[in-house]
Amino acid sequence: MELLHPNDVQQWQRLYQAANSFEAGLVQGLLQHGAVLVRVSGEYLAGAAGELPLNDVGIQLWVPQQQFSSAQRIINQYLQQLQHEPAQWQCSCGELNYQSFDICWSCLQDKDETKSQ
């Protein structure tokens, strides 16, 4: 795996356009965990929606051209995981919780404990 310094990058390539700043942060973390350099652009352009073309307003993640293949594999794994995970999980107490919650908001039971029952 090639470790790069941002100053060594000759050319950046757009990899992904995130739905919002939370997804951008999540994907950025996944890429960094995979030793891929990443730049995020457009975080502050949401206020310009309607004034600029839609493609220019979104939050974009850019990676060095030489790491694009590795980054694309990470993005593909992320997108596959999104397709297979339900949006919510049901606790044994009956409450629905968003997938990002590790504990039930109502009874504070751990999600993994609910799955094992």
C-alpha positions as CSV (number, residue, x, y, z in Angstrom):
1,M,0.0,0.0,0.0
2,E,1.5,3.3,-1.1
3,L,1.6,6.0,1.6
4,L,1.4,9.5,0.2
5,H,1.8,12.9,1.5
6,P,-0.6,15.6,0.2
7,N,2.3,17.6,-1.2
8,D,3.4,14.6,-3.3
9,V,0.1,14.3,-5.1
10,Q,0.2,15.5,-8.7
11,Q,-3.4,15.0,-9.6
12,W,-6.6,14.5,-7.6
13,Q,-9.6,12.6,-9.0
14,R,-13.2,13.0,-7.9
15,L,-14.3,9.7,-6.3
16,Y,-17.7,10.3,-4.7
17,Q,-20.4,12.9,-4.1
18,A,-21.9,12.6,-0.6
19,A,-25.6,13.1,0.2
20,N,-24.7,15.3,3.2
21,S,-21.9,16.3,5.5
22,F,-22.5,13.3,7.8
23,E,-22.0,10.8,4.9
24,A,-19.0,12.8,3.7
25,G,-17.4,12.4,7.1
26,L,-18.2,8.7,7.3
27,V,-16.8,8.0,3.8
28,Q,-13.7,10.2,4.6
29,G,-13.1,8.1,7.7
30,L,-13.5,4.8,5.7
31,L,-11.0,6.0,3.1
32,Q,-8.5,7.2,5.7
33,H,-8.8,3.9,7.6
34,G,-7.9,2.2,4.3
35,A,-4.7,4.5,4.1
36,V,-6.2,6.5,1.2
37,L,-5.6,10.3,1.2
38,V,-8.8,12.2,0.8
39,R,-9.8,15.8,0.2
40,V,-13.4,17.0,0.9
41,S,-14.7,20.0,-1.1
42,G,-18.0,21.8,-1.2
43,E,-18.9,21.5,2.5
44,Y,-19.9,25.2,2.6
45,L,-21.7,25.5,-0.7
46,A,-25.1,24.3,0.4
47,G,-26.2,27.9,0.7
48,A,-25.5,28.4,-2.9
49,A,-28.0,25.8,-4.1
50,G,-30.1,27.3,-6.8
51,E,-27.4,29.8,-7.7
52,L,-24.8,27.3,-8.8
53,P,-25.3,24.1,-10.9
54,L,-26.4,21.1,-8.7
55,N,-23.2,19.1,-9.4
56,D,-21.1,22.0,-8.1
57,V,-23.0,22.3,-4.8
58,G,-22.6,18.8,-3.5
59,I,-20.0,17.6,-1.1
60,Q,-17.3,15.8,-3.1
61,L,-14.5,13.5,-2.0
62,W,-11.3,13.6,-4.0
63,V,-8.4,11.1,-3.9
64,P,-5.0,10.9,-5.5
65,Q,-5.1,9.4,-9.0
66,Q,-2.6,6.7,-8.0
67,Q,-4.9,5.6,-5.1
68,F,-8.2,5.8,-7.1
69,S,-8.5,2.0,-7.5
70,S,-8.1,1.3,-3.8
71,A,-10.5,4.1,-3.0
72,Q,-13.1,2.8,-5.5
73,R,-13.0,-0.7,-3.8
74,I,-13.7,0.9,-0.4
75,I,-16.6,2.9,-1.9
76,N,-18.0,-0.2,-3.5
77,Q,-17.9,-2.1,-0.2
78,Y,-19.6,0.9,1.6
79,L,-22.4,1.0,-1.1
80,Q,-22.9,-2.8,-0.9
81,Q,-23.2,-2.6,2.9
82,L,-25.8,0.2,2.6
83,Q,-27.9,-2.0,0.3
84,H,-27.9,-5.0,2.6
85,E,-28.5,-3.2,5.9
86,P,-32.1,-2.4,7.0
87,A,-32.6,1.3,7.8
88,Q,-33.8,0.4,11.2
89,W,-33.6,-2.4,13.8
90,Q,-36.2,-3.5,16.3
91,C,-35.3,-3.9,19.9
92,S,-36.7,-6.8,22.0
93,C,-38.7,-4.1,23.8
94,G,-40.5,-3.4,20.5
95,E,-39.0,0.0,19.7
96,L,-37.6,0.8,16.3
97,N,-34.1,2.3,16.2
98,Y,-32.1,3.8,13.4
99,Q,-29.3,1.6,12.1
100,S,-26.7,4.0,13.4
101,F,-27.9,3.5,17.0
102,D,-25.9,0.9,18.9
103,I,-28.3,1.0,21.8
104,C,-32.1,1.2,22.0
105,W,-33.2,4.8,22.6
106,S,-36.0,3.6,24.8
107,C,-34.7,0.8,27.0
108,L,-30.9,1.2,26.5
109,Q,-30.4,-2.4,25.5
110,D,-27.4,-3.1,23.2
111,K,-28.2,-3.8,19.6
112,D,-26.0,-6.9,19.5
113,E,-27.8,-8.3,22.6
114,T,-31.1,-7.9,20.8
115,K,-29.8,-9.7,17.7
116,S,-28.6,-12.7,19.8
117,Q,-32.0,-13.3,21.4
